[in-house]
Amino acid sequence: MHGDAEVPIQTVPRRARPKSAIVALLALLLLVNLTTSLYQLPLNRVVERRLCRVYYGTHDPSVIDPDGNINEKLCKIGEVQKSLAWVMGIMDSLWIVGDFVMTIPLGFIAEKYGRKAVLWLNLVPRLFMLAWIVVVGYFEESIPLRAIVAGASLSILGGDCVFNSIVYALAASLTDDNTVRATYFSWTNAVSYVVTFVGPGLAGATMTANILLPFWIGICLLLLAIPIIYLLVDPAQAPLVSEDEQRRPLISSPTLKAQSSDASLIKPIIERIRTLHSIIRSHPRNLSLLLISFFLTSLASSDTKLLAQYISKRYSWEFASAGYLLSAKAIVNFTLLTIVIPGILRSRISHEQPQSQSLSDGDNIRYARICLVFSVLGALAISVAFTAWLLFPSLLLYSLGAALPVFTLGLLKSPSVSPKDDDQLAKTSDPETHIFSIVMMVKTLGSLVGAPLMATLWVRGIATDTLGVPYIVSAALYLSAIIVFAGI
């Protein structure tokens, strides 16, 4: 180990990447997230419609018209909605489990074959899920509804955790400037939120024309993502790496180990787990507190997947109408992340002093706490919104917490979070990727716990006529994150 510490590390500053690099990354993020946003609403309706037919086929066949259709408002009864919650909860959990388990192995594959290869692989389970939903929806008479959950089974090839960790690592590697990096994070979050107001509205409009049309559109968008990935700039695979390779540590490079053709798969995975563990141990206590806050906020934000069901059930709205309301909510998120937050960052940098790095960290912490307070208040307001007119301002209040990742992710590069001994980072060829992998794994773990938790709370709320329970629990989790954050 002492010998590794003496190996010189590459110290050449990272070259500035052209703006086309971040544009291609944002385009990929737009296509993938828009696809996800497009299918969620109609998937709820596809499952609800099948459950509704089964229920009324047994209890009151007279409400079924000659074409087999049922008025959607009749499907908002408790029995149908509880079954819907369980099916959606199982699909979400299955998708997250496969994604979480394969994050480390796919990270190893990314080092061996490059990040682009993993991103291409990541499109396969998404395409399969949409295609399988179309098949189950089209062959309603021959394929049972429970078969639809198999659509999430290919998440072992990569899901949201793998995709997001690579996207954020690529965004971070495009610049060495902390302010520019924070701006990139703000742009990536803005793209994620722009699809949240385009997606539900577009899904509502297209599913009204044909219930399976949003899935076909999603398939086309994912096919467009294939050439976009080719255009991405991956600094870890850039040609200039070979020019400076002698300056990098050779013995302990995971990249070179990954590229060894005769190495087994299990050993590098075990080494990767040890590497991630050593990275966490080499960092100050602040990183552990940040990771706990990431887990709690991810767990709390699992309530957003219930919003469509919550609106549809509580106010007896059609899913298409719920989509339009969610689109209106997301406009606030988009404005916040594209105008307000970048404006704050530019304002801070214009008054920046040479010793301002600690002040910048203080700003990140302060703004993150403000976002958490908005999240607590917004979740509580949603839980007690007895009418749609009360729900809309509650959703807007909740949206004000959407900028939280901009500030928490920015803290990952802070000196108060970075390891005191730089030699610890010398043992990994790409510490940024490892850090973001850890963060995305923690967030995925929060989602993994949150999906069944929120589904259970929602089913319980339907049974006891206390529909706001999931959002009360969510508010409590955000409050816990504030307490944890106070220690940073």
C-alpha positions in Angstrom: 0.0 0.0 0.0 2.9 2.3 0.7 4.2 1.8 -2.8 0.9 2.9 -4.3 1.0 6.1 -2.3 4.3 7.0 -4.0 3.0 6.7 -7.5 2.5 10.2 -9.0 -1.1 11.1 -9.8 -2.2 13.0 -12.9 -2.3 16.6 -12.0 -3.1 18.1 -15.4 -6.2 20.2 -15.1 -9.3 18.8 -16.9 -9.8 20.3 -20.2 -12.9 22.4 -20.7 -15.4 20.4 -22.6 -17.4 22.1 -25.5 -21.0 23.1 -24.7 -22.2 20.4 -27.1 -21.1 17.8 -24.4 -23.6 19.1 -21.9 -26.2 19.6 -24.6 -26.0 15.9 -25.6 -26.2 14.8 -22.0 -29.3 17.0 -21.4 -30.9 15.7 -24.6 -30.4 12.1 -23.4 -31.9 13.0 -20.0 -34.9 14.6 -21.7 -35.7 11.6 -23.8 -35.4 9.0 -21.0 -37.2 11.1 -18.4 -40.0 12.1 -20.8 -40.5 8.4 -21.6 -40.8 7.6 -17.9 -43.2 10.6 -17.4 -45.3 9.5 -20.4 -46.0 6.0 -19.3 -46.8 6.4 -15.6 -50.3 7.9 -15.9 -51.6 5.5 -18.7 -50.1 2.6 -16.8 -52.2 3.4 -13.8 -55.3 3.6 -16.1 -54.4 0.3 -18.0 -54.2 -1.5 -14.7 -57.3 0.2 -13.2 -59.4 -0.5 -16.2 -58.6 -4.3 -16.0 -59.3 -4.4 -12.3 -62.5 -2.4 -12.8 -63.8 -4.9 -15.4 -63.0 -7.8 -13.1 -64.8 -6.2 -10.1 -67.9 -5.1 -12.0 -68.0 -8.3 -14.0 -68.6 -10.0 -10.7 -70.6 -7.4 -8.8 -72.6 -5.4 -11.3 -72.2 -6.4 -15.0 -74.9 -3.9 -16.0 -72.4 -0.9 -15.8 -70.2 -2.5 -18.5 -71.2 -1.3 -22.0 -71.3 -3.6 -25.1 -67.7 -2.6 -25.9 -66.4 -3.7 -22.5 -65.9 -0.1 -21.3 -66.8 1.3 -17.8 -67.1 4.9 -16.8 -63.8 5.7 -15.2 -65.4 7.5 -12.2 -67.0 4.2 -11.2 -63.5 2.7 -10.9 -62.6 5.0 -7.9 -64.1 2.7 -5.4 -61.9 1.4 -2.6 -61.6 -2.2 -3.7 -60.3 -1.3 -7.1 -58.0 1.4 -5.8 -56.4 -0.8 -3.2 -55.7 -3.5 -5.8 -54.3 -0.8 -8.1 -52.0 0.4 -5.3 -50.6 -3.1 -4.7 -50.0 -3.8 -8.4 -48.2 -0.4 -8.9 -46.3 -0.9 -5.7 -45.1 -4.3 -6.7 -43.9 -3.1 -10.1 -42.1 -0.1 -8.6 -40.4 -2.3 -6.0 -39.4 -5.0 -8.6 -37.9 -2.3 -10.8 -36.0 -0.7 -7.9 -34.7 -4.0 -6.5 -33.1 -5.1 -9.8 -31.7 -1.7 -10.3 -30.2 -1.5 -6.8 -28.7 -5.0 -6.8 -26.9 -4.5 -10.2 -25.6 -1.0 -9.6 -22.1 -2.2 -8.5 -21.7 -4.9 -11.2 -22.8 -2.4 -13.9 -20.3 0.1 -12.5 -17.6 -2.5 -13.1 -18.9 -3.0 -16.6 -18.8 0.8 -17.1 -15.1 0.8 -16.3 -14.4 -2.2 -18.6 -16.5 -1.1 -21.6 -17.2 2.5 -21.0 -20.2 4.5 -19.7 -21.8 4.7 -23.1 -22.1 0.9 -23.2 -23.9 0.9 -19.9 -26.2 3.7 -21.0 -27.1 1.7 -24.2 -27.7 -1.3 -22.0 -29.9 0.8 -19.8 -32.3 1.4 -22.6 -33.1 -2.3 -23.0 -35.3 -2.8 -19.8 -37.1 0.5 -20.5 -37.9 -0.6 -24.1 -39.0 -4.1 -22.8 -41.3 -2.6 -20.1 -43.1 -0.4 -22.6 -43.4 -3.2 -25.2 -44.6 -5.6 -22.6 -47.3 -3.2 -21.3 -48.5 -2.8 -24.9 -48.7 -6.6 -25.3 -50.6 -7.1 -22.0 -52.9 -4.2 -22.8 -53.7 -5.4 -26.3 -54.2 -9.1 -25.5 -56.5 -8.5 -22.5 -58.5 -11.7 -22.9 -55.6 -14.0 -23.1 -52.9 -12.5 -20.8 -53.8 -12.1 -17.1 -53.2 -8.8 -15.5 -50.7 -10.1 -12.9 -48.4 -10.8 -15.8 -47.9 -7.1 -16.3 -45.4 -6.9 -13.3 -43.0 -9.0 -15.4 -42.3 -5.8 -17.4 -40.1 -4.5 -14.6 -38.0 -7.7 -14.4 -35.2 -6.6 -16.8 -34.2 -3.8 -14.4 -31.2 -6.0 -13.6 -29.7 -4.5 -16.8 -29.9 -1.1 -15.2 -32.6 1.3 -14.0 -32.8 4.8 -12.7 -30.0 4.4 -10.1 -27.5 3.3 -12.7 -28.7 5.9 -15.3 -28.7 8.9 -12.8 -25.3 8.0 -11.3 -23.7 8.0 -14.8 -25.5 11.2 -15.9 -24.5 13.1 -12.8 -20.9 11.8 -12.9 -20.6 12.8 -16.6 -22.0 16.3 -15.8 -19.5 16.7 -12.9 -16.6 15.5 -15.1 -17.2 18.2 -17.8 -15.8 21.0 -15.7 -13.6 21.8 -12.7 -15.4 25.0 -11.8 -17.7 24.5 -8.8 -20.2 27.2 -10.0 -20.4 25.8 -13.5 -20.8 22.4 -12.0 -23.7 23.6 -9.8 -25.2 25.2 -12.9 -25.0 21.9 -14.8 -26.7 20.2 -11.9 -29.4 22.8 -12.0 -29.9 22.3 -15.7 -30.1 18.5 -15.3 -32.7 19.0 -12.6 -34.5 21.5 -14.8 -34.7 19.0 -17.6 -36.1 16.4 -15.2 -38.8 18.8 -14.1 -39.6 20.2 -17.6 -40.7 16.7 -18.5 -42.8 16.5 -15.4 -45.0 19.3 -16.7 -44.8 18.2 -20.4 -45.1 14.5 -19.7 -48.3 14.2 -17.6 -50.1 16.7 -19.9 -49.0 14.9 -23.0 -49.8 11.6 -21.5 -53.3 12.8 -20.6 -53.9 14.0 -24.1 -52.6 11.0 -25.9 -54.2 8.4 -23.6 -57.6 10.1 -24.2 -57.1 9.4 -27.9 -55.8 5.8 -27.4 -54.8 4.3 -24.1 -51.7 2.6 -25.6 -50.5 5.6 -27.6 -48.2 7.0 -24.8 -46.3 3.7 -24.7 -45.7 3.8 -28.5 -44.4 7.3 -28.2 -42.1 6.3 -25.4 -40.7 3.5 -27.5 -39.9 5.9 -30.3 -38.2 8.3 -27.8 -36.0 5.6 -26.4 -35.0 4.6 -30.0 -34.0 8.2 -30.6 -31.8 8.1 -27.4 -29.5 5.4 -29.0 -27.7 7.8 -31.4 -27.7 10.5 -28.7 -25.6 8.3 -26.4 -23.0 8.0 -29.2 -22.6 11.8 -29.1 -21.8 11.9 -25.4 -18.3 12.9 -24.2 -16.9 10.5 -21.6 -13.7 12.0 -20.1 -12.8 8.5 -18.7 -12.6 7.2 -22.3 -11.1 10.3 -23.9 -8.0 9.9 -26.1 -5.9 12.3 -23.9 -6.0 9.6 -21.2 -3.4 7.5 -23.0 -1.1 10.5 -23.3 -0.9 10.9 -19.5 -1.3 7.3 -18.5 2.2 7.2 -17.0 1.2 9.8 -14.5 -1.6 7.6 -13.1 -1.3 4.9 -10.5 -1.1 1.5 -12.3 -1.1 -1.1 -9.6 -4.4 -0.1 -7.9 -6.3 1.2 -11.0 -9.8 -0.4 -11.0 -10.1 0.6 -14.7 -7.1 -1.5 -15.7 -8.2 -4.3 -13.5 -11.7 -4.2 -15.2 -10.0 -4.3 -18.6 -8.1 -7.4 -17.8 -9.8 -10.1 -19.9 -8.9 -13.0 -17.7 -10.2 -11.5 -14.4 -13.2 -13.0 -12.9 -16.4 -11.0 -12.4 -16.9 -11.7 -8.7 -13.5 -10.5 -7.5 -13.7 -7.0 -9.0 -17.2 -6.6 -7.7 -16.0 -7.5 -4.2 -13.1 -5.0 -4.6 -15.5 -2.4 -5.8 -17.6 -2.8 -2.6 -14.4 -2.5 -0.5 -13.5 0.6 -2.5 -16.8 2.3 -1.9 -16.6 1.4 1.8 -13.1 2.8 2.0 -14.2 6.0 0.3 -16.9 6.5 2.8 -14.5 5.9 5.7 -11.9 8.2 4.2 -14.4 11.1 4.2 -15.4 13.2 7.2 -18.5 12.7 9.2 -20.3 15.2 7.0 -20.5 12.7 4.1 -22.2 10.2 6.2 -24.7 12.8 7.4 -25.3 13.8 3.7 -25.9 10.2 2.8 -28.4 9.8 5.6 -30.2 12.9 4.4 -30.2 11.6 0.8 -31.9 8.4 2.1 -34.5 10.2 4.1 -35.4 12.7 1.3 -35.6 9.9 -1.2 -37.8 7.9 1.1 -40.0 10.9 1.7 -40.2 11.8 -2.0 -41.6 8.4 -2.8 -45.0 10.0 -2.1 -44.8 11.7 -5.5 -45.5 8.5 -7.3 -48.8 8.3 -5.5 -49.9 11.8 -6.6 -51.9 10.6 -9.7 -53.7 7.9 -7.6 -54.2 10.3 -4.7 -55.8 13.0 -7.0 -57.8 10.4 -8.9 -59.2 8.7 -5.8 -59.7 11.7 -3.4 -61.4 14.0 -5.9 -62.9 11.3 -8.3 -60.9 12.7 -11.2 -60.0 10.8 -14.3 -56.2 10.1 -14.7 -56.0 12.3 -17.7 -57.3 15.3 -15.7 -54.9 14.5 -12.9 -52.1 14.6 -15.5 -53.0 18.2 -16.5 -52.9 19.3 -12.8 -49.5 17.7 -12.3 -48.2 19.5 -15.4 -49.3 22.8 -13.9 -47.5 22.0 -10.7 -44.3 21.2 -12.6 -44.2 24.7 -14.2 -43.2 26.0 -10.7 -40.4 23.4 -10.5 -39.1 24.3 -14.0 -39.1 28.1 -13.3 -37.3 27.5 -10.0 -34.6 25.4 -11.5 -34.0 27.3 -14.7 -34.4 30.9 -13.6 -34.4 31.3 -9.8 -31.6 29.0 -8.8 -29.1 29.9 -11.6 -29.9 33.6 -10.8 -29.0 33.0 -7.2 -25.7 31.2 -8.2 -24.8 34.0 -10.5 -25.5 36.6 -7.8 -23.4 34.8 -5.3 -20.4 34.4 -7.7 -20.6 38.1 -8.7 -19.9 39.0 -5.0 -17.4 36.2 -4.4 -14.2 36.9 -2.5 -11.0 34.8 -2.8 -11.8 33.1 0.5 -15.5 32.5 -0.3 -15.4 28.7 -0.7 -16.6 28.2 2.9 -19.3 30.8 2.4 -20.4 29.0 -0.7 -20.7 25.8 1.3 -22.7 27.8 3.9 -25.1 29.0 1.2 -25.6 25.4 0.0 -26.5 24.3 3.5 -28.8 27.2 4.1 -30.7 26.9 0.9 -31.0 23.1 1.3 -32.6 23.6 4.8 -35.0 26.1 3.2 -36.0 23.6 0.6 -36.5 21.0 3.3 -38.8 23.3 5.2 -40.9 23.9 2.1 -41.1 20.2 1.6 -42.4 19.6 5.1 -45.0 22.3 4.8 -46.0 21.2 1.3 -46.5 17.6 2.2 -48.6 18.6 5.2 -50.7 20.9 3.1 -51.4 18.1 0.5 -52.4 15.7 3.3 -55.2 18.1 4.5 -56.3 19.4 1.0 -59.9 18.3 1.1 -60.8 20.0 -2.2 -58.9 20.3 -5.5 -58.8 24.1 -5.0 -56.8 23.6 -1.8 -54.6 20.9 -3.4 -53.2 23.2 -6.2 -51.6 25.8 -3.9 -50.4 22.9 -1.7 -48.7 21.3 -4.7 -47.1 24.7 -5.5 -45.8 25.0 -2.0 -44.4 21.4 -2.2 -42.7 22.3 -5.5 -40.6 25.0 -3.8 -38.5 22.2 -2.3 -37.6 20.8 -5.7 -34.3 22.6 -5.8 -32.9 20.5 -2.9 -30.7 18.2 -5.0 -28.9 21.3 -6.5 -27.5 22.2 -3.1 -27.0 18.8 -1.6 -25.2 17.5 -4.7 -23.1 20.7 -4.7 -21.9 19.8 -1.2 -20.3 16.6 -2.4 -17.4 18.7 -3.8 -17.1 20.7 -0.6 -13.8 20.7 1.4 -15.9 19.9 4.5 -17.0 16.7 2.8 -13.8 15.8 0.8 -11.3 13.4 2.5 -8.5 15.0 4.4 -5.9 12.6 2.9 -5.7 12.9 -0.9 -3.9 9.6 -1.0 -7.3 7.9 -0.4 -8.5 9.3 -3.7 -5.3 8.1 -5.4 -6.5 4.5 -5.0 -9.4 5.1 -7.4 -9.1 6.1 -11.0 -12.4 8.0 -11.1 -13.4 9.1 -7.5 -16.3 11.3 -8.9 -18.0 8.3 -10.4 -17.6 6.3 -7.1 -19.1 9.2 -5.0 -22.0 9.7 -7.3 -22.6 5.9 -7.5 -22.7 5.8 -3.7 -25.2 8.7 -3.6 -27.4 7.2 -6.2 -27.3 3.8 -4.5 -28.4 5.5 -1.2 -31.2 7.3 -3.0 -32.3 4.1 -4.7 -32.3 2.4 -1.4 -34.6 5.1 -0.1 -36.9 4.6 -3.1 -36.7 0.8 -2.5 -38.0 1.2 1.0 -40.4 4.0 0.0 -42.2 2.2 -2.8 -43.8 -0.5 -0.6 -44.1 1.8 2.4 -46.1 4.4 0.6 -48.2 1.7 -1.1 -49.0 0.2 2.3 -49.8 3.5 3.8 -52.0 4.4 0.8 -53.9 1.1 1.0 -54.3 1.6 4.7 -55.5 5.2 4.1 -58.2 4.0 1.6 -59.4 1.3 4.1 -59.7 3.8 7.0 -60.7 6.8 4.9 -57.6 8.8 5.9 -56.2 9.4 2.5 -53.6 11.9 3.6 -51.6 9.4 5.7 -48.7 8.9 3.2 -48.1 12.7 3.0 -48.1 13.1 6.8 -45.4 10.4 7.0 -43.6 12.1 4.2 -43.6 15.4 6.1 -42.2 13.6 9.2 -39.4 12.1 7.1 -38.5 15.5 5.6 -38.4 16.9 9.2 -36.0 14.1 10.2 -33.8 15.1 7.3 -33.7 18.7 8.6 -32.6 17.3 12.0 -29.8 15.3 10.3 -28.8 18.2 8.2 -28.4 20.4 11.2 -25.3 18.3 12.1 -23.5 19.2 8.9 
